[in-house]
Amino acid sequence: MLKKKYTCVKVDQQKDGITWVTFNRPEKRNAMSPTFHAEMMEILTRLEADSDTKLIILTGEGVSYSAGQDLKEYFRETDGKPEVKAKASSDSKWRSEKLWMYNKPTISMVNGYCIGGAFTHCICADFSIAADDAIFCLSEVNWGILPGGMVSKMVTDMFNQRDAMFYACTGRTFNGKEAAKIGMVNYSVPKKNLRKETLKLAKELLEKNPNVLVATKHAIRSTQSMSWRSAGDYLAAKAAEIKIKDAARGHDAYAEGIKQFIDEKAYRPVFSPYVGAADGKTTSKGGKPRASAARKTKRAAASRASVKRIA
């Protein structure tokens, strides 16, 4: 558990394994300062090694997700200070290099304004959900610079080229619904449902085998730029990595999933993960298979449902 208190970020670790990381500069619309970047790099590094954290949700305090870089503190106040500027630049890579291949699932919950450089961590999180009325904007063209950092590359990869060109060159705003339409976020929901829907996705992800989940997200990220041959070698290595990591917790995801589906009829992969995927525990305290218990529970529920229909 993280006990340290931070100046620009709030960390709220829940007992269910979900950790909320909230950008906490509402008076600045959560604009990113050198201190903010240093804290985020430290927080993500520590949470990655924290056994109590299974999944991270990033969001903003107040009316903004993030208004991008703090122009005064990140740019003007670091001019003529090469060491300070270099550290701020290095720390800011939490948004791209750190988050892009993070070893735990991450979700961006875009609750309001998402401007300029904030596109980076919205895109680099594994999943993004926005409020319908969230406001997105690549405003850099209006004050004379390129989109911040690697945003030009990111939006070109994420959007179709027409949309990327249009929004980067006009600086026009678009809302959460449009963000979902062009691929900036997975989907948008009414603001009143945003937290509930984000938690729903988070809990769904936590039901999966964590080693398989992380390997899968890394595979999706990494194979984008690979040839078919290289991708095949990489994916074979990832499959072997899953077996090694699962073995460390006395588990075999592939064997267990097949056994529960074919032999025990305990689950249907189209609708849910196999029993014990999340925690690796496939037997109860008494040594009986949890899958058998799950199957009996499902049958009992189905029986009760049929009785209700008949009645």
N, C-alpha and C positions, 0 to 999 in steps of 0.2 A: 504493500500500500504506500502511495505517495503522501507524505505528511507535510511536505514543504508548501508554503503559501507563495504564490507568484503575484507580480505586480500587474501584468497585462493579460493573464490567462487564469481561468478557473478550472480546476480538475475535480470532478465528482465521480468517484468510483462506487459503483453499485454492487450489491452482493450477488447479482445474477451474472456478473462478468462483463457487463457493459460499463464502459468509462466514458463520461461526457467531458469533452474538452471544449470549453466555451471561451471565445475571444472576448476579452473583457476590457474594452476601451470604448464604451458606448458614447462617451462625450466626443470621441473622434470618429464615430461610426466604425469602430474597430479597425481603423487604419493601422498599417504595420510599421512599427518603429524598429530600430536596431535591438532595443531591449525585448520587444515582442518576439522577434526572430530568435534571439538567444534563448528565451524561455521555451519557445515551441520546440527548438532542436533538443533541448535538455529533456523536456517532458516526453516527447516521442521516443527518445532513446531509452529513457527509464521505463516507460510503459511497455516497450517492446520486450523487455526482460522481466516484466512484472507478471508473476503467475496468476495474480488475481484479475488481471485484465485479459479478456478474451476477444473483445471487439471495441473499437473506438468510434464515437460519433463526434464530428466537428460541427460547431455551430457558433452563432454570434449573439452577444448580449444586446438587448434593445432592438432597434429597428433595422439594423444592418447585420448581414453575414460578415462582410468586410468591404471597406471602401478602397481597398488597394493599399499601395505604399503611402506612408505618411510623408508627404513631399518635403515638409520642413525638417523633420527629424532624420529621415532616411537619406535625403539628398543634400539639402542646403547645409545642415549642421555637420555633415561629414566631409564637406568640401575642404580640401587642404589638409585632411587627416587620413593619409593613405592606410595606416594600420587599422583605424576604426572602420573605414569604408570596406577594407578587405575582410574584416571579421564579420561585419554586417552582411556582406555578400555571401560569405561562406555559410553563415547561420541561416540565411534565407533559403538555402537548399533543402530545408526540411519539407518545403512545399512540393518539391519536384523529385529529387534523387532519393530522399528518405521515404516520402509517402508513396512514391510510384511502385517500389518493390518492398513495401513494408511487410513484416512477417506476421501480421494479424489483419483481419478484415477491417476496413475503414468505410465510414459513411459520412458524406457531407450533407448536413441538413441546412439548406439555404432558406433562411427565415426572412430575408429582406434584401437590401442592396448588396449586389456582388459586382464590384467594379474593378476593371483593369487587372492588376496583378493578382487579385483574388480569384480570377479564373483558374490560376495555376492549381491551387489546392482543391478547388471544386472539381476540376477535371482529373487530378491525380489521385483523389480518393477512389476507392474501388467502386463505390456506388454514390449517386447523388440524388436527393429528393428535394424539390423546391416547393415553396408556397406558390399558389397560382399567381399571386400578385407581387412576388419577388421581382426586383428590377435588376437586370443585367446590362452592362455597358462596357464596351472597349473605348474609353474616352481619350486614350493617349493621342490619337490623331488630332484632337482638338487643342492640345497644348504642346504639339510640336515634337513628339518622339514616337518611336515604334512601340507597339504593344510590349508591355514589360516582360523581361527575361525571355523565356522560350514560349510565350503565349502564341506568337504567330505560328510556330510549328504545331503547337497543341491544338489550336482551333482548326488548322488545316487537316490534321489527322482525325479530329473528332467530328467536324461538320463536313458537309459537301463543300466544294470549293466556292460555289456561288454564294452560299451563306457566309462563309468565312470572309470572303472578299467584301461583301456588302457591309457586315457589321464592323469589321476592322477599319474600313475606309470611310464610312459615314459617321461612326461614333454614335449611331442611334441606339436607343434603349430598346430592350425587349423584355417581356414578362416570363413568368415561370412556365406558362403553357407553351409559349413559343420556344423556350429553352428545351422543353421536352420534345417538341416537334423536330428541332434541328439536331438533337443529340447531345446537348450540353448537360442535361440531367436525364436520369432514367424515367422519371415521371414527376408530375406536379399534382398537388392536392390543395383544397381550400386550407387557408392558414390555420383555422381552428382544428383541423385534423392532422396537421403536419407532424407533431410530436408522436401522436398515436400511430400513424402510418410508418414513421421512421422506426419506432420501437418494434412494430410488427415485422418489418424486414430484418431488423437486428436479431430478434428471437428466432426467426426462421433460419438465419445463417448459423446461429449458435447450436442448432440441432444437428448440424453436419459434423463429419469427422474433421477436426481442425487441421490435421496434416494434409488431408486430401484437398480441403478448401484453399489453403495457402498455396499448395503446389499448383492447383488449377488456376488461381489468379496469376501466379507467376508465369505459368505457361501461356496464358492469354496475352500477358504483357510482352513476354520475350519473343514469342514466335512471330509476331507481327512483321519483323524486319528480317526474318531468316528464310533461307531457301528451304524447299521441301526436305532435302537430305539432312540439312543441319537441324531442322525442326524435329525430324524423326529421331535423331540421336539425342537431342535435348529432352524430348518427351520420354524416351526410354530411361534416361538418367533420372528424370523426375519420378517416374513410377518406382524405380529402385529406391529412391530417397524416401518415398512414402512408406515402403516396407520396413526400412531401417528405423524410421522414426516411430512407426506403430509398434515394432518389435520392442522398442525401449519401454513401452507401456503395456507390454504383454498382449499385443493385439495384432490382428491381421485383417485389415479392412476388406480386402477382396474376398478372402475365404469366408469371412463372417457374413458379408452381404449376400454372397451366392448361397450359402447354407440356409440362411433365414428365408431366402426367396424360394429356392427350389425344394428344400427338404422340410422346412417348418411352416412355410406359407404364412410367415409372421408379418409381412409388410408388402406393399406394392411400391416399387421405386418411382413410379410416375407421380405418386402422391405424397411420399414421405421417405426419410432416410431409414436405414435399418436400425434396429434396437441396439443401443449402446454406441452409436456412431460418435456422439459428442464426447462421452467420458471414457469410452473403451471398456465399459463394464457390461458384459453380456450375461452375467449370472447374478442372481439375487444373493442376499446374505446367507440364505440357506443352501446355496449351491445350485439352485434350480435355474434353468435358462430363463432370462428375462423375456426372451422372444416368445416363449410358450405362454407366459403370463399375458403378454401383450396380445397374442392371438386370441386367447380366451376372453380377454376384455372386449376386443373388437367383436367377437361372435356374440357376446352377451348384449352389447350395445345394438348390434344388428337385429338380434332377436326381440329386444324391447321395442325397437323402431317398427318392426313388422307387426307386433301386437297392437301398437298404437294405430297403425294404418288400418288394421282389421276392425278395431273398435270404432 
